[in-house]
Amino acid sequence: MGGRIAAAPERDNGGMDLEAACADMSPSPYDAIAELYDPWSRSVTEDVPFYVSEARKSGGGPVVELGVGTGRIAVPTAVAGIPVIGVDSSAGMLEVCRRRAEAAGVAGLIDLRPGTLDAPPVNERVSLVTCPFRAYLHLAGDEERLRAFRSARDLLVPDGRLIFDVFTPRRDDIEETHGRWIEREPGIFEHADWDADARTLTLSVRGPEGETTMTLAWLSEPEWRKLLDAAGFEVDACYGWFDYRPYRSSEDMVFVARRRGY
Ligand SMILES: C[S@@+](CC[C@H](N)C(=O)[O-])C[C@H]1O[C@@H](n2cnc3c(N)ncnc32)[C@H](O)[C@@H]1O
């Protein structure tokens, strides 16, 4: 497990070697596309105001973001004045996040830590833990998912919330995209191999700045609820999109779960 990179209040990730700090973790498929990730996800913007607004509602922070990536959500959250503890297993993604935070003038509000979703290196207790943009789909089985939910619960104060989004693909989406290279952004291509029986997606991405292949695994809404319940959460809401519309069998699910008990 990676250790903590920098500690508030004297956070200064600038001199830290994120690669060395991540060296004792398994290699991440995101390392190869760390420079490609922001151009690849350029059109994904709808979730940013949602997560920033939820961070504002949670008080003064810090918010723990699991799978913080390049700071697509963490940087605007910090710009809104809310400190973020960002955990990720990819040294490359954390390095891009560090640069992005610096460029936005909020490096002092973002505390980056190499670590995994199921054992985040966080001792603080917070009122909000988030895991945006489907990062939990990288967990391979129920055991790992339960470990991840239980460790997220352990980070929360009583009544604290875990907010994350995931998806279940529609059949027509699978049929439309299966086995094809699709140009998602100019010069950036995506290839999806869906296994509807195993409920896994093998996703390849390639572009001028790198290429990679990663696996995602999806569950139904009741299955996510069951795991949350087993991990000690009440589900406050499950939305179908970031505008708070209720979930009604759409692809996207946005869960707001509250820590049960003490
Ligand atoms: C789809 S990106 C989301 C990044 C960011 N939250 C966002 O909204 O843009 C998923 C992130 O989760 C990280 N990740 C995937 N599996 C992980 C694991 N087991 N432990 C820690 N981080 C993980 C990846 O490195 C990547 O940065």
The ligand as a Gaussian input file, in Angstrom:
#p B3LYP/6-31G(d) Opt

LIG

0 1
 C      -12.778000       6.950000     -14.520000
 S      -11.444000       7.549000     -13.580000
 C      -12.259000       8.758000     -12.558000
 C      -11.316000       9.851000     -12.142000
 C      -11.974000      11.040000     -11.478000
 N      -12.685000      10.666000     -10.262000
 C      -12.932000      11.713000     -12.431000
 O      -14.103000      11.840000     -12.088000
 O      -12.505000      12.109000     -13.522000
 C      -11.163000       6.228000     -12.421000
 C       -9.986000       6.494000     -11.501000
 O       -9.977000       5.474000     -10.507000
 C       -8.654000       5.028000     -10.318000
 N       -8.719000       3.635000      -9.872000
 C       -9.168000       2.552000     -10.540000
 N       -9.099000       1.458000      -9.780000
 C       -8.586000       1.856000      -8.595000
 C       -8.281000       1.182000      -7.368000
 N       -8.514000      -0.133000      -7.223000
 N       -7.773000       1.892000      -6.354000
 C       -7.551000       3.249000      -6.483000
 N       -7.819000       3.930000      -7.613000
 C       -8.338000       3.248000      -8.650000
 C       -7.975000       5.178000     -11.671000
 O       -6.574000       5.253000     -11.551000
 C       -8.628000       6.447000     -12.188000
 O       -7.869000       7.572000     -11.847000

